[in-house]
């Protein structure tokens, strides 16, 4: 009985996901995540401590 119940949940979730993707403007999660990572890297560079041996500035 557990396989039928879990299989039904998976199929129902897949059908709902396909319906939502086709009928609504869903953002591209991968592109959004990459943008967030790039912004975090820029912030990290901005606030990074300078090395002690680097007196060029």
LUMKOLRO-448352 format. One record per residue: residue number from 1; x, y, z of N, C-alpha, C in turn. Coordinates in pm, 1 decimal, always signed. Example, Ala and Ser with C-alpha at 12.3 -4.5 7.8 and 13.67 -1.06 7.14 Angstrom:
BEGIN
  koldo     neast    nnorth       nup    caeast   canorth      caup     ceast    cnorth       cup
      1   +1319.0    -569.0    +780.0   +1230.0    -450.0    +780.0   +1320.0    -330.0    +780.0
      2   +1285.0    -225.0    +708.0   +1367.0    -106.0    +714.0   +1290.0      +3.0    +787.0
This chain:
BEGIN
  koldo     neast    nnorth       nup    caeast   canorth      caup     ceast    cnorth       cup
      1     +81.8    -120.7      +0.0      +0.0      +0.0      +0.0     +85.8    +126.7      +0.0
      2    +206.2    +119.4     +59.0    +292.5    +236.3     +66.2    +345.4    +280.3     -68.8
      3    +372.7    +182.3    -156.5    +424.3    +215.5    -289.8    +318.1    +287.6    -371.1
      4    +196.0    +244.3    -360.6     +86.9    +308.6    -434.6     +66.6    +451.3    -385.0
      5     +69.9    +469.8    -253.8     +48.7    +603.0    -196.7    +162.8    +697.9    -235.0
      6    +288.8    +652.1    -224.8    +401.5    +738.3    -259.7    +406.0    +762.9    -410.8
      7    +372.0    +662.9    -490.6    +367.4    +681.1    -635.3    +260.7    +780.6    -676.8
      8    +146.7    +775.1    -611.4     +38.8    +869.4    -639.6     +82.2   +1012.2    -606.3
      9    +149.9   +1029.5    -492.9    +197.6   +1162.5    -454.0    +298.3   +1216.3    -555.7
     10    +389.0   +1130.0    -600.9    +488.7   +1171.0    -698.8    +422.6   +1212.1    -830.3
     11    +330.0   +1131.7    -879.3    +262.4   +1162.0   -1005.8    +179.2   +1289.3    -993.6
     12    +107.9   +1304.1    -882.6     +28.0   +1425.1    -862.1    +116.9   +1549.4    -856.8
     13    +230.0   +1540.8    -788.9    +323.3   +1652.8    -782.0    +381.7   +1687.8    -917.2
     14    +413.2   +1586.3    -996.0    +466.4   +1609.1   -1130.2    +363.3   +1676.9   -1219.5
     15    +240.6   +1629.2   -1215.0    +133.4   +1688.5   -1296.8    +108.4   +1833.7   -1255.6
     16    +104.8   +1859.7   -1127.3     +85.4   +1998.4   -1080.8    +202.0   +2087.1   -1122.0
     17    +323.8   +2036.0   -1112.9    +441.8   +2112.9   -1153.3    +441.0   +2147.2   -1300.2
     18    +403.6   +2051.4   -1383.5    +395.8   +2075.8   -1527.7    +288.7   +2179.7   -1558.4
     19    +174.7   +2168.9   -1492.8     +65.9   +2264.6   -1514.7    +109.8   +2406.3   -1477.1
     20    +172.6   +2419.5   -1361.6    +217.0   +2551.5   -1315.7    +322.7   +2608.5   -1409.7
     21    +418.8   +2525.6   -1452.9    +525.3   +2572.3   -1542.5    +470.1   +2619.1   -1676.5
     22    +363.2   +2555.1   -1724.2    +308.4   +2592.0   -1853.9    +217.4   +2714.3   -1847.8
     23    +150.7   +2736.3   -1735.9     +48.7   +2840.2   -1730.3     +87.6   +2965.0   -1651.8
     24    +198.7   +2961.9   -1582.7    +240.7   +3076.9   -1503.3    +385.1   +3111.6   -1535.9
     25    +421.5   +3236.3   -1509.3    +557.7   +3283.2   -1535.2    +644.6   +3247.7   -1415.1
     26    +707.5   +3131.8   -1421.9    +790.1   +3082.1   -1311.9    +933.4   +3127.8   -1337.1
     27    +999.7   +3187.3   -1237.0   +1137.1   +3234.2   -1258.0   +1234.1   +3116.9   -1274.0
     28   +1343.5   +3143.6   -1344.1   +1447.7   +3043.7   -1363.7   +1531.5   +3037.5   -1235.5
     29   +1515.6   +2931.5   -1157.8   +1580.4   +2919.2   -1027.6   +1731.3   +2910.8   -1041.0
     30   +1780.8   +2841.7   -1141.5   +1925.3   +2827.5   -1159.5   +1989.1   +2964.2   -1186.7
     31   +1926.4   +3045.0   -1270.2   +1978.7   +3178.1   -1300.7   +1972.3   +3267.3   -1176.4
     32   +1864.7   +3256.9   -1101.8   +1849.4   +3334.3    -978.7   +1955.2   +3295.7    -876.4
     33   +1983.2   +3166.7    -861.7   +2083.8   +3119.4    -766.9   +2223.5   +3164.7    -808.8
     34   +2253.8   +3157.9    -937.9   +2384.8   +3202.6    -985.7   +2405.0   +3352.0    -962.2
     35   +2301.4   +3430.6    -980.8   +2309.0   +3574.0    -954.5   +2334.7   +3600.7    -806.7
     36   +2267.8   +3527.8    -719.6   +2287.4   +3544.6    -575.4   +2429.6   +3506.5    -534.2
     37   +2483.1   +3399.9    -592.5   +2619.9   +3358.0    -560.6   +2720.6   +3463.2    -606.9
     38   +2700.2   +3517.7    -724.7   +2790.7   +3622.3    -774.8   +2786.3   +3746.0    -686.0
     39   +2667.0   +3784.2    -640.9   +2654.7   +3900.1    -552.1   +2724.8   +3872.8    -419.0
     40   +2713.0   +3751.0    -367.4   +2778.9   +3715.7    -242.0   +2930.6   +3718.7    -258.3
     41   +2981.3   +3673.9    -371.9   +3125.4   +3677.6    -396.9   +3176.1   +3821.0    -402.2
     42   +3099.7   +3908.9    -465.3   +3140.3   +4049.9    -472.0   +3143.0   +4113.2    -333.1
     43   +3043.3   +4083.6    -251.8   +3041.2   +4136.1    -114.7   +3158.7   +4081.6     -34.0
     44   +3191.1   +3955.4     -53.8   +3301.6   +3894.6     +18.4   +3434.0   +3959.1     -22.0
     45   +3451.3   +3989.9    -150.0   +3573.3   +4057.2    -196.7   +3584.3   +4196.9    -137.6
     46   +3470.4   +4263.8    -126.4   +3469.4   +4400.9     -77.0   +3513.1   +4408.8     +69.4
     47   +3475.7   +4311.1    +150.8   +3503.2   +4315.3    +294.1   +3615.3   +4221.4    +337.4
     48   +3687.9   +4164.5    +243.5   +3797.3   +4072.9    +275.6   +3913.5   +4149.8    +338.7
     49   +3976.8   +4089.0    +436.9   +4094.1   +4150.6    +499.1   +4210.4   +4145.3    +402.0
     50   +4294.0   +4248.2    +409.7   +4412.3   +4250.3    +324.6   +4521.3   +4165.1    +388.4
     51   +4604.4   +4106.7    +304.4   +4716.4   +4027.1    +355.2   +4823.8   +4120.2    +409.4
     52   +4895.5   +4076.0    +511.6   +4996.9   +4159.8    +576.7   +5114.8   +4188.3    +485.3
     53   +5153.3   +4096.9    +398.0   +5270.1   +4114.7    +311.7   +5242.2   +4198.7    +188.7
     54   +5118.4   +4242.0    +166.3   +5080.6   +4315.9     +45.8   +5072.9   +4464.9     +78.0
     55   +5184.5   +4536.5     +59.5   +5189.8   +4680.9     +88.9   +5193.2   +4764.3     -37.4
     56   +5137.0   +4713.5    -147.5   +5138.3   +4785.1    -274.6   +5043.3   +4903.7    -276.5
     57   +4937.7   +4903.3    -194.0   +4836.7   +5010.1    -199.3   +4871.5   +5124.7    -113.8
